[in-house]
Amino acid sequence: MIQARTYESSYVYTPPYALNIIVFPQFPNPFLNGLPPPSQIVAVDYHTDVTPYTIQWNFNVQRELLPATVLTVGYVGSRGVDLFANRDLNPVLPTLASDGTLMFGHATPGVVGIAQNPRVNTKLTSFGSAGPVADSNYNSLQVGLNRRLSHNVQAQLSYTWSRCMDNSSGTSGLEASVPWVYPLNGSFDRGRCQFDRPQTVKLSGFYILPWKSNLLVRGWQLGGVFTGQSGGPFDVRIGFDQAGSGTANQRPNVITAGGNIVQGLVNQWANPAAFALPTPGTYGNFSRDYLAGPGLVNFDFSVIKDTPITAISEQFHAQFRAEFFNIFNHANFGLPNSNLYLQAANGAATLNPTFGQITSTLTSSRQIQFALKLIF
């Protein structure tokens, strides 16, 4: 089953998207009534005989290390087959240069932009279509240490070391994937899944203080959740259509003489000297989502006082909570600006001065809240 928004998002009926609907269009020119070709056509193949599916497998070993404490070590994997991906079914046809390079267009002297080669059907422009042509795979080592409540202590430690690769992740139009850069070859966009986080560790638990001498000191407990996570994928993009293929998210060439790619600075996360602008009409060789942005470190802390009020009922409790989110006020930065260049005439470009700069955060600053709960 395919959700409707996979092939027809809700916004298509809202101006300026709602332009015209043609039932049973004629090939090669569906615009026989005189309407000009739209800037983009989106379609879906109703006659496909395959359905997206996933295969999942896992194996784990458990061992009780201490009373009430269990260690679990496992391997978890999955594979997505016939996943939906967007690609242009009316792509620009490349020509072959003398050195074997695919050329999708050429620069024109004194003009900004690349002149495209003809498309498969010259009567149409881009013809985006969602179809079951993508795949994914995920492999992980997962370790868990779980201590049940014993001697006033409960805790859980989880660690995941994983790798996720695909050629289709991301969202476009609320559902489908980000379109392929090279419509004729999906493997060109194979890279890290957009939700890939190679390492994740989480520690949570609470401790019930043993004080019981009087009502004021009885019922206190301390709790916390620590999260550490690798940064999300960072895709370096040219910022415009350098190939002339009419597709977005094109990537530059990577050069070894540029030094370390990742510098790790808020104002310059990636080194622009490590990249070069591809020759006009061609694609770059840098892989999709190859780099990683800043990681995440966060610690939430809570202090809880639970007081039974037996005068009302044995099940009636008043609970005071003081909760501290991001208690250490640690800054967790978002992804940097990924657009490397600004387009210029003659197939050239200038360096984008904001490339690699980080202007957002993943978490808020320290927040403190107090609450009083009545439990009955």
Order of alpha helices (4+ residues) and beta strands (2+ residues): beta-beta-beta-beta-beta-beta-beta-beta-beta-beta-beta-beta-beta-beta-beta-beta-beta-beta-beta-beta-beta-beta-beta
